[in-house]
Structures are given as C-alpha cells and as structure tokens.
Amino acid sequence: MTATKASALCNVHYITARNYYLKIRHAIAAHADVIYNQNMHLVNEFDEYFYLPKNLRGDKDTVSKIENFLTLCFKEKIYTIMMPSPTRYANIMDKMLVGKFLRYHKVAKLQKSVNTITAFWDFFETFISKFRGVSHNEFYYYLKEAEFLFNYTKNEQIKILNELMGFHHGSDLS
C-alpha cells in the first residue's frame, strides 16, 4: 500500500504517512544488512541490473535516470547493493552506445537463466510501478522494501516489522 492510500485509509495527513513509511524503509534496509552480513558467505549467484522507469525507456537522453544495482542470491533470498551510476560512461561515448556497452560489461554469475534473481527483477518492476516516480535519493529504500517483500512471507513480514518497529503483543501491525 502506498503512503497516499495509507493516509486516506487512516485519515492522517500524507506527510505523516510518508514519514512513517520512510522510518519503516530505513529499518528494513538496516535489517537487510544484518541478514546479509550473517549470510554473505552463502552467496551463490549475482547479477547487475539497470533499472529505468518504463515511461523513460527508448529516450536516448535517459542515461542519467538509470539506477544500477547488484542483486545477490543466497538460500533463495535476495540482497541488493547499489552500484555507481552508468552516467560515468556518458562523457566517453555516444549515449546511443551506452546501453550496448553496459550489456556487455556487466557483473554476473548465474547458474541458470531462470532463477531467483530474475524472479526478483520481475517482482521489483511490478512493485516500483505502483509509485508515481521515485527520486534517486529514495530509490535505495524502495529497492530494500521490494527486497523485503520478496524475501519473506506475509506472516514473516509482520513478525519482523513488529520487532523492528518495537511493537509489543497486542499493538502489532497485523
């Protein structure tokens, strides 16, 4: 549910809902880091992803809007790491060639073409399309929210969020 929908449902100002969502996203990102640090030795696949909102695809001047992240897989769970922006290549070559260059110069180690990582990317594309634009500064936290939703069942999500947000039995998020 978006902050806009939550604010209407709870009858609170949009900024209040948005700030609460930000707090949750920050907690989720910290939680993801802890889990990754405990399991980094189990990473068996990784691949780099270049995300560009669908409404900007096909425009040759959108290199600066691409978000680049590395997706790691361990125990059928996903962990994402933001990578440097591909705009670092924009000055050294024609913008039309950047996409081709990036396709052939990406980091990847996959065991099969259909895998947890590609399933996450499909999930992420659907997830992020619900939002009316995500700023570069907040993209990381939306990515971590998608990672969290992908990695855990609804019951696991509720349990983890209750712990992260300090809710006690009887006043939880369920």
N, C-alpha and C positions, 0 to 999 in steps of 0.2 A: 504494500500500500504506500502510495506517495505521501509526502508531508501535506500536500494540498488536500488530499482525500481525508487524511487523519485529522487535520484541523477542522474540516467541516463535520466529520463524524463526532468529534469530541467537543465541538463548539468552543474551540480556542483559536486565537489568532494564528495565522500561518507562520509567522516568525517564531512563535513559541514551539509549534510542532517541528519546524525546520531545525531549530536549535537542539531539540531533544533527539531528533534523528541524527544530527551531527555527533552528539555525545555517544549515541549507540554505535555509529560507524567507527568512531575513534576507538571505542572499547573492543569492537570486533577486530579491527586492524591489530591492536595490541595482542589480542587472544591468538590471532593467526600467527603472529611472530613467535609466540611461546610454543605453539604446537609444531611449527616448522623447525624451530631450534631443537626440539626434542626428537624430531624425525628426519633431519636433513641427511643423515647417513643412509636413509632408505630410498632416496630419490632414484627412480629407475628410468624416467623419461622427462624430456623437457623440449620446449619449442617456443620460438619467438612469435609474437602476434602483433600485427599492426592494425589498430582499430581506427576507423574513420566513420563518423555517422553516415547513415545511408543517404541522407539528403545532400551530402557533400561529395559523394563518390562520382567520379567522372570529370570533376573540375580539376584542371591541371594546376591551379594555384592553391591547392589544399594541403600541400606538404606540411605546412606549419600547424595544421589541425590534427595530424596523425598522433595517436597515443601508442606508444610502443611498450610492450611488457613481455617478460619471460614467464612462461607457465611451466611449473614443475609438478611432477606427479609422484606421490608415494602412498602406498597402501590404498589405492583408488581415491585418494584425496588430492586436492589441488592447492598449490600455493603460488602466488603471483608476485613478481618483482618488477617494478617499473624500470625501464631501460631509458637510455638517453634518447632524446627526440631525434627522429630522422632528419630534422631540419639542418643538422650538421652537414648533410650532404648537399643541401640546396645550392650552396655557393660554388660547388665544384663541378656541377653538371646541369644540363638542361633538366627542368622539372619533369618533363615527359619521361626521362630515363630513370628517374629516382625509383619509381615502382619496380621496374625491371631489375635495377641494381639491388634493391632491398630483398627481392625474391631470391636472388642468387647469393646473397651474402648474409643470410640469417643463421642464427644459432639453433641447432636442433639435434635431438637424439630420440627417435621414436622406434618402438618395436613393431608397430603395425600402423596402417593408415587410419583405421577407425579405432579410436582409443578414448580414454578418459579426458585427455586434453582437448581433443576436437569436440567431444560432447560438451565440455565446459564452454568452449568458444561459442557454440550454438546457443547454449543456455545464456551466456553473457549478452550476446546480441539481442536476444528476446528481452532480457531483463532491462538493459540500458535503454531500449527503445521506448519504455514507459515514461521516460523523463524528457522534459522539453529543454534539452540542452544541458550539458554538464560542463562546468568550467574546468580548465586544465588544472587549477589548484585543488579542485574537489574530486577529480577523476579517480585518484588513488582510493579514496574512501568508498566510492560507488563500486569500484572493482573489488575491494575487500568485502563489501556487503554481498555481492554476487558470489564470490568465493565461498563465503559463509553459508549462503542459502543452498549452494550446490553441494557442499560437503556434508551437510547434516540434515537429518530428517526433521520434520516439524517438532516432534517431541524433544529431540536433542537441541534444536534451536531454542526452544522455550526454556529448557533447563539451563543451558549455557547463558542465555540472556539474563535470566533471573539471577544467576551467580555474578555475572559481570556488572549488572546494574545495582546489585546489593539488595534485591528484593528478598523478603523472607516468606516463609509459608503463609498463605492467606492473603498476601498482597502481591501476587505474582503477575506475570504477563499473560498467563493462559486464560 
